[in-house]
Amino acid sequence: MTIAERLNLSRGLLSNYEQGRRAPDYETLILIANFFEVSIDYLLGVTDIKKRFFNNDEERNYRKLARDISGLSLQSISELEQYIGLLKMRDRINEKKDAKSSVLRGKE
């Protein structure tokens, strides 16, 4: 399947975008940016930083998390921040264990 087909665009229209003969509308810019997982600023030449802060799956997860958090009391938010700190600590410990494990496996 071609990029044009995946984006539901005609090949001619996509070619016009690529050659600078036409400019995509906002919806199409969003489609292209999501497809390539780049920012719209990158597509427009505003920045040379290609990668977005989050990929599509991460962005969906963070948006869901933000919806889940909205409306929590200040105490609950504080407790959630503490729990996040514990999760980060656990992840760092697990990363160190994994790194040590792979070094040990390399010596066998």
C-alpha positions in Angstrom: 0.0 0.0 0.0 1.4 3.4 -1.0 1.6 6.4 1.3 -1.1 8.1 -0.8 -3.4 5.2 -0.2 -2.7 5.0 3.5 -3.5 8.7 3.8 -6.5 8.4 1.5 -5.0 11.0 -0.9 -4.6 10.8 -4.6 -1.1 10.2 -5.9 -1.3 13.4 -8.0 -2.2 15.5 -4.9 0.6 14.0 -2.8 3.0 14.6 -5.7 1.9 18.3 -5.8 2.6 18.6 -2.1 6.1 17.0 -2.5 7.0 19.3 -5.4 5.7 22.4 -3.6 3.0 23.1 -6.2 0.2 22.9 -3.6 0.1 23.2 0.2 -1.9 20.7 2.3 -4.7 21.9 4.4 -4.6 21.6 8.2 -6.3 18.2 8.3 -3.9 16.8 5.8 -0.9 18.3 7.7 -2.1 16.4 10.8 -2.5 13.2 8.8 1.0 13.4 7.3 2.5 14.4 10.7 0.8 11.5 12.4 1.8 9.1 9.7 5.5 10.0 9.9 5.3 10.7 13.7 6.8 14.1 13.2 5.6 17.5 14.3 3.7 19.9 12.0 6.5 22.4 12.7 9.0 20.0 11.2 6.8 19.6 8.1 6.5 23.3 7.7 10.2 23.9 8.1 9.8 25.8 11.4 12.2 23.4 13.2 14.7 20.8 12.1 13.8 18.6 15.1 12.2 15.7 13.3 10.9 13.6 16.2 7.8 14.6 18.1 8.0 14.5 21.9 5.6 11.5 21.9 4.8 8.9 19.3 1.1 8.3 18.5 0.6 5.5 21.1 2.4 7.5 23.8 0.4 10.6 23.0 -2.9 8.6 23.3 -1.7 7.1 26.6 -0.8 10.5 28.0 -4.0 12.1 26.9 -6.0 9.3 28.6 -3.9 9.8 31.7 -4.6 13.5 31.7 -8.3 12.9 31.4 -8.1 10.4 34.3 -6.3 12.8 36.5 -8.5 15.8 35.9 -11.0 16.3 38.7 -8.8 14.6 41.4 -8.5 16.4 44.7 -5.2 18.1 45.6 -4.5 15.3 48.1 -5.1 12.6 45.5 -2.8 14.4 43.0 -0.1 14.6 45.7 -0.4 10.9 46.5 -0.3 10.1 42.8 2.9 12.1 42.4 4.4 10.1 45.3 3.4 6.9 43.6 4.9 8.0 40.3 8.1 8.6 42.2 8.0 5.1 43.5 7.4 3.7 40.0 10.3 5.6 38.6 12.5 4.3 41.4 11.4 0.7 40.7 12.0 1.2 36.9 15.6 2.4 37.6 16.3 -0.6 39.9 14.9 -3.0 37.2 17.0 -1.3 34.5 20.1 -1.7 36.6 19.3 -5.4 37.3 18.7 -6.0 33.6 22.0 -4.3 32.7 23.9 -6.3 35.3 22.2 -9.5 34.1 23.1 -8.9 30.5 26.8 -8.2 31.5 26.8 -11.5 33.5 25.3 -13.4 30.5 28.0 -12.0 28.3 30.7 -13.5 30.6 29.3 -17.0 30.5 
